[in-house]
Structures are given as structure tokens and as C-alpha cells.
Amino acid sequence: MLFPVSLSQGLNRIASDVFRGGWGLGSSSSRGRLSSNLDVSVWEDFLETKSGPTARNYGDAVRLFMEHFGFKSLEEAVMKADENHVIEFIRALKDRKLSPMTVRLYFHGIKALLELYEKPINWSRVANLLPPKRNIRFGEAVPRDVVMQCLQQISSEEKRLAIWLIWATGLRIREALSLKVRDLDFAANPPKLTVITEKTHEPRDIPLPSDIAEALKDYIAREKLGHEDYLFHPRGNESKPLAPEKLREAFKFALLKIGKLEKDKSGRGWRYTIHGLRRAYESNLVRAGVSPLIVALLLGHRVGVESHYLRLSYEDIAKEWKKAESLLILRETSAIDLEERVKALEEAIRTYESILDKLAKKFPNLISLLGLEE
């Protein structure tokens, strides 16, 4: 359930659709007097600094917290909540059999709210009640040969190019699928793409290896895609991006077909995933000795304050990136490339046969001298 447009108004109307005791735990007594001077907009401003998913999760945590204790407004929740409320809330989440990750996420949402308004709570003590983190999964970087085998199993050119691009640029899956034709610059040296970073919401330029740049250029021309069209889209609907689930399914099915759909060391996840393509990109940059700062910038990671104020030009980034360029060239051969190569070979054979026929007519003994008799 998402918040209405106005968060403060939505939270103040929570009482009309609460669980009505569905949590099975009673309200806590009031602590202190309410203040009419509490500025709810501070919380709204704080959420705006977070990514969309984080803001929604934190908002859901506050909603559930208010519903559980019967708080009618955000002001009441902030003024009355204390350490005991937070402890009881954690226990209620665990009683509902929510996943450890969800419990911890909601705890951090409540912590963010109450810390923002400087509530005196011993967070270290409360954190001891949190469930342990889930078992770590051990997904691996996808090797070049596995990527190439997978691409040969994918008939859809859009999905094949999307997977190849993620391996060659380290994009997150949603970043790759958000690209439009306008985001590619083939005239740059080296060619590049510009993407809005999912975590920081800031644009970043990423150089393109020559082989994927050429493949994308040919694909755009062949499909006659417009400047505002999505690069990867459902067939016949260029105004809509391809769904991430579709790309994951295609990659998973390709792994299955080549016998590489294997569980990781934890037994909980898969050895190779779409995210493993991004890991492979990072590994190749590190192997080539690319500066850690440039690696972080290319991957769209948050960097330190000092690095944040260091605004490098694209030329500076590309110069460092070139150290890894040879490791990022996949030279994937698509079905279309194979067909074109077969046609070229057939044409070459016809040309050679024609030349031999002319030589045989002019020099009747040439065929026998060359040992080419049937």
C-alpha cells in the first residue's frame, strides 16, 4: 500500500483504515504532551532524499507502526513513541513471520523517523532484538564464455543485446532497460551512453566497447528506431521499456539450455544471474588496474564527499577506462551475423568457381596440374 500524494495528510487519515486490532497487540500509554509545533514536512523532505523503493518502504514502516499503536497522526506517533514502542513493534513484526530482511528494513524506517526528531532511544540495545540477516547468497561474476554461450541461445535480438550491454557496461538491469536511443552517442570518442543512476538519480557517462557500439548502431538503423524510442522494448511497442522479468527469464532459460543453471554455494540462489553480468564488468575493470574512483563512478556507486566534488571530464574517465577496453570486448556473433557470413562465403565460392572455369577454358591442363579433378 503506497502513500497518497500528501504524506502528512495520508498519515493523518490512517485511523480510517487501520487493521482494527489485526496485530493482536494493544496500544501503549501516552508519553509526554503533544506539541503543535512538530514540523511534519521535515519527514517528507527526508523521504525525498531517498530512492523511490527506500522511501516507500520507510513510509510503509511508519504506517504499520501507527496502525499497531493506534496513533492518529504522525505528530502523535513522534511525541508518544519511546524505546518500548520500538521493541514491541519489532516483536510484532517477528510474530507475523515477516522475513528477517523486512523486519530490519522496517526497523530502520522507524529509527530514521525518531532519530530525525531526536527521540532519546538506545538504538544499539534495540538492534540486539533484530533477527539475524538472511543467509548470504554467493552469486558469481559471469565469465565471458558463459555469456557468449547464452547469447547464442537467445533468439530475441532485443534481449540478446540488452544482456550483452549489461556485461559490457556494468549497468543495473533497470538502468539498461530505461535507455532510449537519445542516450547513445556514437560520435563520442569512445562511443558512450548516458544513464540516470538508479541509486543516486544522477546522470553518468559510460564508454562503450567498439563491438557492442557497432552492434547497437546497426540494430537501431535496422529497426528504424526514433530518437525517443526505448532501446529495448516489447516487439512492436517502442514507447514502452522491456520488463526486467522478461530479461531475467530469457537469461535463466539460456543458462538452462547450456547446462549452467546451477545453485550457488549457499544453496539459496543461482550461481549466475543478471547481476553477475555487472559483477563481471567490475572484475574486468579491477583486473585491468582501473582507478578505484573511476570504477565506482562507472558503476554508479556512491563516493565520498571529497570524490563527489571532483568532477572528472568524460575524457578523463575514458582515458582510464581504456585500460580495460580489451577485456570488455565480447565479439558476440549474432544469428544475423552468421547468416551474413554464410552468404558472403557462398558468394566467394561462386566467384572462385567462375574464375576457375575461365582459367580452365584458357588453360585446359591447369585443373589436372593443380590436382583438382573430380
C-alpha positions as CSV (number, residue, x, y, z in Angstrom):
1,M,0.0,0.0,0.0
2,L,1.6,3.3,-1.1
3,F,1.1,6.7,0.5
4,P,-1.2,9.3,-1.0
5,V,0.2,12.4,-2.8
6,S,0.4,14.3,0.5
7,L,2.2,12.2,3.0
8,S,1.2,14.1,6.1
9,Q,-2.5,14.1,5.1
10,G,-2.3,10.4,4.3
11,L,-0.8,9.6,7.7
12,N,-3.4,11.7,9.5
13,R,-6.1,9.6,7.8
14,I,-4.6,6.3,8.8
15,A,-7.1,5.8,11.5
16,S,-9.9,5.2,9.0
17,D,-8.2,2.1,7.5
18,V,-6.2,0.5,10.3
19,F,-6.1,-3.2,11.0
20,R,-8.5,-2.8,13.9
21,G,-6.5,-5.0,16.2
22,G,-5.3,-7.3,13.5
23,W,-1.9,-7.3,15.0
24,G,-3.2,-8.8,18.2
25,L,-1.3,-6.3,20.4
26,G,-2.7,-3.4,22.4
27,S,-1.8,0.3,22.3
28,S,0.8,1.8,24.6
29,S,0.1,4.6,27.0
30,S,0.8,8.2,26.2
31,R,4.3,9.5,26.9
32,G,4.5,13.3,27.3
33,R,2.4,16.0,25.9
34,L,1.9,16.6,22.2
35,S,3.4,19.7,20.6
36,S,1.6,21.6,17.9
37,N,4.9,22.8,16.6
38,L,6.1,19.5,15.3
39,D,7.1,20.0,11.7
40,V,5.9,17.0,9.7
41,S,7.4,18.4,6.5
42,V,10.9,17.5,7.8
43,W,10.0,13.8,7.5
44,E,8.6,14.4,4.0
45,D,11.8,16.3,3.0
46,F,13.9,13.4,4.4
47,L,12.0,10.8,2.3
48,E,12.6,12.8,-0.8
49,T,16.3,12.3,-0.4
50,K,15.9,8.6,-0.6
51,S,15.4,6.4,-3.6
52,G,11.8,5.5,-4.6
53,P,11.9,2.0,-3.1
54,T,13.5,3.1,0.1
55,A,11.1,5.9,0.6
56,R,8.1,3.6,0.0
57,N,9.5,1.0,2.5
58,Y,10.2,3.6,5.1
59,G,6.7,5.0,4.6
60,D,5.1,1.6,4.9
61,A,7.1,1.0,8.2
62,V,5.7,4.2,9.7
63,R,2.2,3.4,8.6
64,L,2.3,0.0,10.2
65,F,3.9,1.5,13.3
66,M,1.0,3.9,13.6
67,E,-1.6,1.3,12.9
68,H,-0.2,-1.0,15.5
69,F,-0.3,1.5,18.3
70,G,-3.4,3.4,17.2
71,F,-1.6,6.7,16.7
72,K,-3.9,9.0,14.8
73,S,-1.2,11.3,13.3
74,L,2.5,11.4,12.6
75,E,2.8,14.1,15.3
76,E,1.2,11.8,17.9
77,A,3.5,8.9,16.9
78,V,6.6,11.0,17.2
79,M,5.7,12.6,20.5
80,K,4.5,9.4,22.2
81,A,6.8,6.7,20.8
82,D,9.7,5.6,23.0
83,E,12.1,2.7,23.2
84,N,9.4,0.3,24.5
85,H,7.2,1.0,21.5
86,V,10.1,0.2,19.1
87,I,10.8,-3.1,20.9
88,E,7.2,-4.1,20.9
89,F,7.0,-3.2,17.2
90,I,10.0,-5.5,16.4
91,R,8.3,-8.4,18.3
92,A,5.1,-7.8,16.4
93,L,6.8,-7.9,13.0
94,K,8.6,-11.2,14.0
95,D,5.3,-12.7,15.3
96,R,3.8,-12.0,11.8
97,K,6.6,-14.2,10.4
98,L,7.9,-11.4,8.2
99,S,11.3,-12.1,6.6
100,P,14.4,-11.0,8.5
101,M,15.2,-8.5,5.8
102,T,11.7,-6.9,6.0
103,V,11.9,-6.7,9.8
104,R,15.3,-5.0,9.6
105,L,14.1,-2.7,6.9
106,Y,11.1,-1.5,8.8
107,F,13.2,-1.1,11.9
108,H,15.5,1.3,10.0
109,G,12.4,3.2,8.8
110,I,11.2,3.8,12.4
111,K,14.7,4.6,13.5
112,A,15.1,7.2,10.8
113,L,11.9,8.9,11.8
114,L,12.5,9.0,15.5
115,E,16.2,10.0,15.1
116,L,15.1,12.8,12.8
117,Y,13.1,14.2,15.7
118,E,15.8,13.5,18.2
119,K,14.0,10.9,20.3
120,P,16.2,9.6,23.2
121,I,16.4,5.9,22.3
122,N,19.3,3.5,22.8
123,W,19.3,2.1,19.3
124,S,22.2,-0.3,19.9
125,R,20.2,-2.0,22.6
126,V,17.1,-2.2,20.5
127,A,19.1,-3.5,17.5
128,N,20.1,-6.6,19.5
129,L,16.5,-7.8,19.2
130,L,16.6,-7.8,15.4
131,P,16.7,-11.2,13.6
132,P,20.0,-12.2,12.0
133,K,20.4,-11.3,8.4
134,R,19.4,-13.9,5.9
135,N,22.0,-16.3,4.6
136,I,24.3,-14.6,2.1
137,R,24.0,-15.7,-1.4
138,F,27.1,-16.3,-3.5
139,G,26.3,-15.3,-7.0
140,E,29.4,-15.2,-9.2
141,A,30.6,-12.9,-12.0
142,V,29.5,-14.4,-15.3
143,P,32.5,-15.5,-17.3
144,R,32.9,-14.4,-20.9
145,D,32.5,-17.9,-22.4
146,V,29.2,-18.4,-20.5
147,V,27.9,-15.0,-21.7
148,M,28.7,-15.9,-25.3
149,Q,27.1,-19.4,-25.0
150,C,24.0,-17.8,-23.5
151,L,23.7,-15.2,-26.3
152,Q,23.8,-17.9,-28.9
153,Q,20.7,-19.4,-27.2
154,I,18.6,-16.2,-27.2
155,S,16.6,-15.6,-30.4
156,S,15.3,-12.2,-29.4
157,E,17.7,-9.5,-30.6
158,E,16.5,-7.0,-28.0
159,K,17.1,-9.4,-25.1
160,R,20.4,-10.6,-26.6
161,L,21.7,-7.0,-27.0
162,A,20.5,-6.0,-23.5
163,I,22.3,-8.8,-21.8
164,W,25.5,-8.1,-23.8
165,L,25.3,-4.4,-23.0
166,I,24.9,-5.1,-19.2
167,W,28.0,-7.3,-19.4
168,A,30.0,-4.7,-21.4
169,T,29.0,-1.6,-19.3
170,G,28.0,-2.8,-15.8
171,L,24.6,-1.3,-15.9
172,R,21.9,-2.3,-13.4
173,I,19.1,-4.1,-15.2
174,R,16.6,-1.2,-14.8
175,E,19.2,1.3,-15.9
176,A,19.8,-0.7,-19.1
177,L,16.1,-1.1,-19.8
178,S,15.4,2.6,-19.2
179,L,17.8,3.7,-22.1
180,K,16.4,5.5,-25.1
181,V,18.1,6.0,-28.4
182,R,18.8,9.6,-27.5
183,D,21.0,8.3,-24.6
184,L,23.6,6.8,-27.0
185,D,26.4,9.0,-28.5
186,F,28.2,7.1,-31.3
187,A,30.1,10.2,-32.3
188,A,31.9,10.4,-29.0
189,N,35.5,9.0,-28.7
190,P,35.0,6.4,-27.5
191,P,31.2,6.0,-28.1
192,K,29.2,6.3,-24.9
193,L,25.8,6.1,-23.2
194,T,24.4,8.4,-20.6
195,V,22.1,6.8,-18.0
196,I,20.4,8.1,-14.8
197,T,22.0,6.2,-11.9
198,E,19.3,4.2,-10.0
199,K,20.8,4.8,-6.6
200,T,21.8,8.5,-6.8
201,H,19.5,9.7,-9.5
202,E,22.4,11.5,-11.1
203,P,23.5,11.0,-14.8
204,R,26.7,9.2,-15.6
205,D,28.5,8.6,-18.8
206,I,29.8,5.1,-19.6
207,P,32.1,4.3,-22.6
208,L,31.0,1.6,-25.0
209,P,33.4,-1.1,-26.3
210,S,33.7,-1.0,-30.1
211,D,31.9,-4.3,-30.7
212,I,28.7,-3.5,-28.7
213,A,28.7,0.1,-30.0
214,E,28.7,-1.2,-33.6
215,A,26.0,-3.8,-32.9
216,L,23.7,-1.3,-31.3
217,K,24.2,1.2,-34.1
218,D,23.3,-1.5,-36.7
219,Y,20.3,-2.6,-34.6
220,I,18.9,1.0,-34.3
221,A,19.3,1.5,-38.0
222,R,17.7,-1.9,-38.9
223,E,14.8,-1.4,-36.6
224,K,14.4,2.3,-37.6
225,L,14.2,3.4,-34.0
226,G,13.4,7.1,-33.3
227,H,15.3,9.4,-31.0
228,E,12.7,9.0,-28.2
229,D,12.2,5.2,-28.6
230,Y,13.3,2.8,-25.9
231,L,16.3,0.9,-27.0
232,F,14.9,-2.4,-25.5
233,H,11.2,-2.7,-25.8
234,P,8.4,-5.3,-26.4
235,R,8.1,-6.2,-30.0
236,G,6.2,-3.5,-31.9
237,N,5.9,-1.2,-28.9
238,E,8.9,1.2,-28.9
239,S,7.3,3.6,-26.4
240,K,7.4,1.0,-23.6
241,P,10.6,-0.4,-22.0
242,L,11.1,-4.2,-21.8
243,A,10.1,-5.6,-18.4
244,P,13.0,-6.7,-16.2
245,E,11.3,-10.0,-15.6
246,K,11.3,-10.8,-19.3
247,L,15.1,-10.3,-19.5
248,R,15.7,-12.4,-16.4
249,E,13.6,-15.2,-17.7
250,A,15.5,-15.1,-21.1
251,F,18.9,-15.3,-19.3
252,K,17.8,-18.0,-17.0
253,F,16.4,-20.1,-19.8
254,A,19.6,-19.7,-21.8
255,L,21.6,-20.8,-18.8
256,L,19.3,-23.9,-18.5
257,K,19.9,-24.7,-22.2
258,I,23.7,-24.7,-21.9
259,G,23.7,-26.6,-18.6
260,K,24.8,-23.7,-16.4
261,L,21.7,-23.1,-14.3
262,E,23.3,-24.1,-11.1
263,K,22.7,-23.2,-7.4
264,D,25.3,-21.1,-5.7
265,K,27.4,-22.1,-2.7
266,S,24.6,-21.1,-0.2
267,G,22.1,-23.3,-2.0
268,R,19.6,-20.4,-1.8
269,G,20.3,-18.5,-5.0
270,W,21.7,-19.1,-8.5
271,R,25.3,-19.2,-9.4
272,Y,24.9,-16.9,-12.4
273,T,22.3,-14.1,-12.6
274,I,21.8,-10.8,-14.4
275,H,23.5,-9.1,-11.6
276,G,26.5,-11.4,-12.2
277,L,27.0,-9.6,-15.5
278,R,27.6,-6.4,-13.6
279,R,30.0,-8.2,-11.3
280,A,31.9,-9.4,-14.3
281,Y,32.2,-5.8,-15.5
282,E,33.6,-4.7,-12.2
283,S,36.0,-7.6,-12.1
284,N,37.3,-6.7,-15.5
285,L,37.9,-3.1,-14.5
286,V,39.8,-4.1,-11.4
287,R,41.8,-6.7,-13.2
288,A,42.9,-4.0,-15.7
289,G,44.1,-1.7,-13.0
290,V,41.5,1.0,-13.4
291,S,41.5,3.5,-10.6
292,P,39.1,2.6,-7.8
293,L,37.4,6.0,-8.0
294,I,36.8,5.5,-11.8
295,V,35.4,2.0,-11.1
296,A,33.0,3.5,-8.5
297,L,31.9,6.3,-10.9
298,L,31.4,3.9,-13.8
299,L,29.3,1.5,-11.6
300,G,27.2,4.4,-10.2
301,H,28.3,3.8,-6.6
302,R,28.1,6.5,-4.0
303,V,31.5,8.0,-3.5
304,G,33.0,10.0,-0.6
305,V,32.5,13.7,-0.1
306,E,35.9,14.6,-1.4
307,S,35.4,12.5,-4.5
308,H,31.9,13.9,-5.0
309,Y,33.3,17.4,-5.6
310,L,35.9,16.0,-8.0
311,R,34.2,16.5,-11.3
312,L,36.1,14.5,-13.9
313,S,35.5,15.1,-17.6
314,Y,34.4,12.2,-19.9
315,E,37.8,12.3,-21.5
316,D,39.5,11.7,-18.1
317,I,37.2,8.8,-17.4
318,A,37.6,7.3,-20.9
319,K,41.3,7.5,-20.6
320,E,41.3,5.4,-17.5
321,W,38.6,3.1,-18.9
322,K,40.7,2.2,-21.9
323,K,43.0,0.1,-19.7
324,A,40.1,-2.4,-19.5
325,E,38.7,-2.0,-23.1
326,S,40.2,-5.2,-24.4
327,L,38.6,-7.2,-21.5
328,L,35.2,-5.7,-22.3
329,I,35.1,-6.7,-25.9
330,L,32.9,-9.7,-26.3
331,R,32.8,-10.0,-30.1
332,E,29.4,-11.8,-29.8
333,T,28.2,-13.3,-33.0
334,S,24.5,-13.0,-33.5
335,A,22.3,-15.2,-35.7
336,I,22.1,-12.3,-38.2
337,D,25.9,-12.1,-38.3
338,L,26.2,-15.8,-39.0
339,E,23.7,-15.6,-41.8
340,E,25.5,-12.7,-43.4
341,R,28.8,-14.6,-43.1
342,V,27.3,-17.7,-44.8
343,K,26.0,-15.6,-47.6
344,A,29.5,-14.0,-48.0
345,L,31.1,-17.4,-48.1
346,E,28.7,-18.7,-50.7
347,E,29.3,-15.6,-52.9
348,A,33.1,-16.0,-52.5
349,I,32.8,-19.7,-53.6
350,R,30.7,-18.7,-56.7
351,T,33.4,-16.1,-57.5
352,Y,36.2,-18.6,-57.2
353,E,34.3,-21.2,-59.3
354,S,33.8,-18.6,-62.0
355,I,37.5,-17.7,-62.0
356,L,38.5,-21.4,-62.2
357,D,36.1,-22.0,-65.1
358,K,37.7,-19.2,-67.1
359,L,41.2,-20.4,-66.3
360,A,40.2,-24.0,-67.2
361,K,38.9,-22.8,-70.6
362,K,42.1,-20.8,-71.3
363,F,44.5,-23.4,-69.8
364,P,42.9,-26.9,-70.3
365,N,45.6,-28.7,-68.4
366,L,45.5,-26.3,-65.4
367,I,42.9,-28.3,-63.4
368,S,44.9,-31.5,-63.7
369,L,48.2,-29.8,-62.9
370,L,46.5,-28.4,-59.7
371,G,45.1,-31.8,-58.8
372,L,41.5,-30.5,-58.7
373,E,40.0,-33.2,-60.9
374,E,36.8,-34.7,-59.6
